[in-house]
Amino acid sequence: MPADGQTPEFVVSGDLRPFREAFDAIDTNENGALSSHELAQVLRMMGTRATVEELSDMVRELDRSGSDEISFQEFMLFIM
C-alpha cells in the first residue's frame, strides 16, 4: 500500500532495483535502451503478439527523446 495513499511505495523508499532488474532483463543487447524488437520478445513471452505497427506505436508513445528506443527513465515514467 502506498505510504501516503497515492505515491507508490517504491517511490517513497527510492528502491528502483526491481525495476532496473526487469528493464535489464528485457534489454537483451545490453545497450541501456529497449527497442521494438526487445519489446516484441517480452510480449511474446507474456503470450501477446503485436504487429510491427503496434510495436512502433508503443515505442513512439514512450520515447520522449526521439531515439526510437525506450530509456530506463522513459520506462520508469511509464511505470509510474
C-alpha positions in Angstrom: 0.0 0.0 0.0 1.3 3.4 -0.8 2.7 5.3 2.2 0.6 8.4 1.6 -2.3 6.7 -0.1 -1.2 7.9 -3.6 2.5 7.5 -4.0 3.7 4.0 -4.8 5.9 2.5 -2.1 8.9 2.1 -4.4 8.9 5.8 -5.0 8.7 6.6 -1.3 11.5 4.1 -0.5 13.6 5.1 -3.5 14.2 1.4 -4.2 14.2 1.1 -8.0 16.3 -2.0 -8.1 13.4 -4.4 -9.1 12.5 -2.1 -12.0 16.2 -1.8 -13.1 16.5 -5.6 -13.0 13.3 -6.0 -15.1 14.5 -3.4 -17.6 17.9 -5.0 -17.8 16.3 -8.4 -18.4 14.3 -7.0 -21.3 17.4 -5.2 -22.7 18.9 -8.3 -24.2 21.6 -6.4 -26.2 22.6 -4.5 -23.1 22.7 -1.1 -24.8 20.7 0.6 -22.0 17.6 1.0 -24.1 14.6 -1.0 -25.2 14.0 -1.5 -28.9 10.7 -2.5 -30.5 12.4 -5.9 -31.2 13.1 -6.3 -27.4 9.5 -5.3 -26.6 8.2 -7.9 -29.1 10.3 -10.6 -27.4 8.9 -9.8 -23.9 5.3 -9.5 -25.2 5.7 -13.0 -26.9 6.9 -14.4 -23.6 3.8 -13.0 -22.0 1.6 -14.6 -24.7 0.9 -11.5 -26.6 1.7 -10.8 -30.2 1.9 -7.3 -31.6 2.3 -6.1 -35.2 5.2 -4.0 -36.3 2.9 -1.0 -36.4 1.7 -1.7 -32.8 5.2 -2.0 -31.6 6.3 1.2 -33.3 3.3 3.0 -31.8 4.3 1.7 -28.3 7.9 2.9 -28.7 6.7 6.2 -30.1 4.4 6.8 -27.1 7.0 6.0 -24.5 10.1 7.5 -26.3 10.2 11.2 -25.3 13.8 11.8 -26.6 13.1 10.7 -30.2 15.7 8.0 -30.1 13.3 5.3 -31.4 14.2 3.3 -28.2 13.0 3.4 -24.6 15.5 4.5 -21.9 15.3 3.5 -18.3 14.0 6.9 -17.4 11.2 6.7 -20.1 10.4 3.2 -18.9 10.0 4.5 -15.3 7.8 7.3 -16.4 5.5 4.6 -18.0 5.6 2.5 -14.8 4.7 5.5 -12.6 
